[in-house]
């Protein structure tokens, strides 16, 4: 499990105690990690295969403050999905499943 996934899981546990600034900082770190995976770890793979990831990074970057304002249950779901995405990207970066199978 990557450090970021561990951090997401810890944040989920501590969610009732996280303020909006903590949430924004966490989502910002997630976006930074997504950019890192995209540019450094998946960068040598075909660009056209990752257009949706690029769009997600751009969208989340613009909406960090809005995401931080979600209620606890919605924010929990968002964190679950980010943890899954980071796990998939880690798998791809280490030579795992073909990205074409992602939905």
N, C-alpha and C positions, 0 to 999 in steps of 0.2 A: 504494500500500500504506500502510495506516495505521501510526501509530507503534506501536500495540499489536501488530499483526501482525508488524512488524519485531522487536519485543521477544520475541514468542513464538518466532519463527524463531531468534533468537539464543540463547534459552534451550534450544531443542532441540539446537542445536549444542554448547552448553556443559553439557548435561544431566548427564554423569558428574561434573561439578564442583559441581553445585548441591546445597546441603544442604536439609534439611527447611524451615528458615526461609525460604530463598530461594524454594522451591517454594510455600510458603504465601503469601508476599508476591506472587508472580506470579499465583497463582489469585485472590487478593484484588483485584488490579488488574484482572484480567479481569472479575470480578463487578462491580466498580465501573463498568467501561466498559459492560457489559451493561445495568446500571441507567441509565446516562446515555443510551444509545441508546433504551431503553424510555421513559424519562420525557421527555427533551428532543427527541429526533430522531424518534421514532415516536409520541410522546404525543398528537398531534392525530388519529391514525388510530383507527379503531374499536377500543375496548377489548376486545371479545369476540374479536377476531382474534388477540390476543396472550396468551391465557390460558396457553398452553404455555410461552411465553417467561417469563412471570411465575413459573410453577411451577419452571422450570429455575433461574431466579435464586434463588428461595427454597431449593431443594434444594442447589444448589452452595454457597450461603452457609453452610448448616448443615454441609456436609461438607468444607469447605476443608482441615481437618487430615487427614481420611481420604484425600483426593485427594493431598495432599502426601506421604503415606506409601506410595503406589503404587510398584511397582518401576519401573525406568527405561523398560522397553518399554511398560508400561501408561500411565505418565505421558506418554510420547511420543505415544501414540494420543490421549489426552485433549487434549493441546496441539494436535494436528492438527485435531481436531474443533472446538476453540475458535477456531482460526484461520479455519476455514471459516465458522463461525457469524458471527464478526465481519465477515468479508468480505461475507456475505449481508446482514447488518444495515446495513452501510455502503451497499451497493447499494440497499436499500429506502429508507434515509434520503435518498439522493440522487435518488429518483424512479425507481429501477430496477424489477425484476420485482415483480409482485403477490405479496403475502405468502401468498395462498391457494395458491400453487403449492409452498410449502415442505412438506417431509415430515419 
